[in-house]
Amino acid sequence: MNGRDRPMDEDLLQEMRDHAYLLWEQEGRPGGRVDEFRLSARREVRAAGDGPAQALGEKAEQDNSTAGSA
């Protein structure tokens, strides 16, 4: 990843965090469901953007799949 990609990645990650928080609040702030809200937010943001967020999600999946092979 080069330096100019980082700000977009950070913006997308922040958008996902913000959306997860919104979902959590809408559900009445339940405990123990962090992963559920993060996953839902990631899916919804990726679906809404269908571009850079999609690419970010795919890169994260690739990074996770190659992490053990180094």
C-alpha positions in Angstrom: 0.0 0.0 0.0 1.4 3.4 -0.9 1.0 6.6 1.1 -1.7 8.1 -1.1 -4.0 5.1 -0.6 -4.0 5.4 3.2 -6.3 8.4 3.7 -9.0 6.8 1.6 -8.6 3.6 3.6 -8.8 5.5 6.8 -11.9 7.4 5.6 -13.6 4.1 4.7 -12.7 2.5 8.0 -14.1 5.5 9.9 -17.3 5.3 7.8 -17.7 1.7 8.8 -17.1 2.5 12.5 -19.6 5.3 12.4 -22.2 3.1 10.7 -21.6 0.3 13.2 -22.2 2.8 16.1 -25.4 4.0 14.4 -26.7 0.4 14.1 -25.8 -0.3 17.7 -27.7 2.8 18.9 -30.7 1.9 16.7 -30.9 -1.5 18.4 -30.9 0.1 21.9 -27.1 -0.3 22.7 -27.1 -4.0 23.5 -24.0 -5.5 25.0 -22.1 -8.5 23.6 -22.9 -7.9 19.9 -19.9 -5.9 18.7 -19.0 -8.3 15.9 -22.5 -8.4 14.6 -22.7 -4.6 14.2 -19.2 -4.4 12.7 -20.0 -7.0 10.2 -23.4 -5.5 9.3 -21.8 -2.0 8.9 -19.0 -3.4 6.7 -21.5 -5.1 4.4 -23.8 -2.1 4.2 -21.0 0.4 3.6 -19.5 -1.9 0.9 -22.9 -2.4 -0.8 -23.6 1.4 -0.7 -20.3 2.3 -2.2 -19.7 -0.6 -4.5 -16.2 0.8 -5.2 -13.4 1.8 -2.9 -15.1 0.2 0.1 -15.4 -3.0 -1.9 -11.7 -2.9 -2.7 -10.8 -2.2 0.9 -12.8 -5.2 2.1 -11.2 -7.4 -0.5 -7.7 -6.2 0.5 -8.4 -6.8 4.1 -9.6 -10.4 3.3 -6.4 -10.9 1.2 -4.2 -9.6 4.0 -5.9 -11.9 6.4 -5.5 -14.9 4.2 -1.8 -14.3 3.4 -0.9 -13.3 7.0 -0.3 -16.9 8.0 1.8 -17.8 4.9 4.7 -15.4 5.7 
